[in-house]
Amino acid sequence: MIEMKNVFFSFPNNEVLENINFTLRDGEFVGILGPNGGGKSTFLKLVLGLLKPEKGSIEVTDKNISYISQTTNMNDSNFPATVREIVYLGLVQNKPTLFSYKENKKKVDDILKELHLYELRNRLITTLSGGQFQRVKIAKALVNNPSLLILDEPDAGMDDESHHALIHLIEELHEKKINILFVSHHPHDLEKADQIYFIENGQMLTYQEELERGHHHAAL
């Protein structure tokens, strides 16, 4: 669960978020829309604890959180790891001794198959396309069965087929009552969301409120 009360945040000479009140309850799928520079990334950094509010309070009770960014490139273009090894890191970073090697291998292979990556399991990540690498990051995030999944425009670099598969997967995770916070540029990606909010110029409104203001965003 996430609860923000009267949260303010600004950078020098730039107020980014003003009086934000937000709740994500257990089992909810919440979508966030808004233009670039509107405050969405700052909002996520506050949820993740990477930034602290100047005023107000933030409570995040989920302890097993996975975050997927929109970046599709590796910092080190020569990073010598295979797809399977990267996904395996999602287990060992959090629960290094909980399962046997055989059990861990099955968990990794199962998520690779679910995301149609199994045939690429022994490929070096430097040989993947942007969309393929983004799917690997999603597999790494999901292999640890997170209780809260935070996605920041995770379809960056994906082709249409991969994008549709990702949205279908998110909707399946929602049915399993995993908490989901999904930042997107596409309203139609959020058709199954329980709540949709719009962040612009530091303000957070419900998507319906934003439509009622007469702004011409694509309807769900």
N, C-alpha and C positions, 0 to 999 in steps of 0.2 A: 504494500500500500504506500502511496505517496500523498502527502498533504502539504501544500504551501499556503501560508496565511500572510497576506499583506506584505509580499516580498518586493523589495526595491533593489535594483543593482545598476551601477553606472561605472563607466570608465571615465578618466579625466575629461571633463567638458563634453561628456556624451552619456546622457541617461538612456540606458538600454532597455530596462524593464521597470514598470511602474505599477505598484500595488497589485501584484499578481496573486490571485486566489485560485487554487487548482487542487483537485482530488482525483486520484486513480485508486479505485477500490479493488479488493481481491477478486481476481478472475476477470477483470475488465480489459477491454481492448480500446485504447484511446488514441485517436489520431490528431496530429498537429499539422496545420497548413499555414502558409504565409510566405511573403516574398523574401528574397535574399536580403540580408541586412536588417530584417525586421525584429530579430531577437531570438529566433528559434535555437540557434547553437548555444547562445548564452543560457537559455532556459535549460537545455539538456546538461550543460556543465554544472549548473546549480543542482540539478537532480542527482548527478553523479558525485557531487561533493568536490568537484574540481575548482569551483568558485564558491565563495561564501557571500550570503546576502548582506547588504548594508543595513537593511531593516527587515523585520518580519522573521518568520520561522519556516523551516523545512524539515519534515519528518519522512524518512524512507525506512520502512520496516522490513522490506525484502533484503535478505542477506546474500542470496545467490543471484547476482546480477550479471547479465551478459550484454555487452554493448557492441553494436556494429556500426562503424562509421561509413561515410560515403567514399572515402579514399580508395582508389583501386590500384595504386602503384606501391611497390615496396620501397622502403628507404634505401635498402642496399640491393642493387640490381643483380648482385652476384651471390645472394643468400642461397647456400647450397642445401635446400630442404625439399623433400617431396611433399605432395599433397597429403598423404597419410600422416607424415611426421608433423605437419602444421596442425592438422586436426587433433592429433594426439596431445598436443600441447594444451588444448582446452581441458583435458582431463588432469594432466600432471600439475598444471598450475594451481589447481584448486584442491584436488583430492589424490595426491600422489601415491598413497598406499591403501586406498580403500578397496580396490579390486585387484584381482590377479592379472597378469599379462594377457592371459587368454580372454578374460572377461572384458578387459579394456579394448583389446583388438576387435572383439565382436561389436562393442559399442561404437567404435570408430567406423568399422566397415558398414554397420547398419545405417549410420547417418550419411555416409558417402553414397550408399545405394539410394537412400531416400531423396538425396539432392542430385542424383544422376551424375555422380562424380567417381563412381567406383572404378570405371575403366581408366580414369586418370590418376589412380591412387599412387602410382610409382613415378609419375611425371614430376620433374623439378618445377617449382612454382614460377621460376623465371621464364618458363616456356608457355605459360598460360596467357590467354586473352584477359582483358580487364573484367569481362563478365564472368569468366571461369574463376578468376581469383576472388571475385566478390562472393561467389557461391562457396568457395573454400572457407572464407572468413565466417560465413553464416554457419557452415557445418561446425567449425571450431567453437562458435558461440553456443550452438545447440547441443553439442555432444555431452555437456555437463548437466543437462536437464535444468536450465535456469528457472527460477521462480519469477523473475522479471527480465523481460527482453526489451532492450531499448535499441531502436533502429533509426539511424539518421540518414534518410534518403538512400537506403541500401541497394537500390536498383541501378546505381551509377555504373555505366559501362555495360549493362546487360542488353542482350537482344530481346525481342518481343517474347519469344518462347520462354526464355529464362525468367523474364519479368513476370509473366503470367504464372509460372510455376512457383515463384517466390510468394506472390500474393495468395495463391492457393494454400501454400504451406503455412503462412501466417494465420489464415483463417482456420486451418486445422488445429494449430497451436491454441488459438482462442477457444475452440471447442473443448480443449483439454484443460481449460481454466488457467492457462499460463498468463500472467500479467504482461500486457504488451503496451509499449509507448512507441508509436510509429510516426516519425516526421516524414512528410511526403510533399511533393509538388502537385500530386495528382489526386483530386477528390474521389475519382472512381476507384482508387486503390483502397478507400476507406469505407466501402459500402457496408461491410459487416461490423464496423466499429460501434461500440456502445455510446461513445461520446466523441465529438469532433470539435476542436478549438482552432481559432485563427489568431496568429500573433503578427501584429504589424505596428510599427512605430512605438514599441514598448508596451502595447496594450494587448490583453488577451480577452477575446470574445468567443462565445459559442459560434459555430459555423452558421447556424441559423440567424443569429444576430447580425453577423457580417453580411449575409445575403439581404437581410431586411434593410440594411443601410444603403442598398442599391448598388453595391459593387458587383461587377460583372465577372464573377468566378464561375467556372463550370459547375453545374448542379450535379448532385449525386444521382 
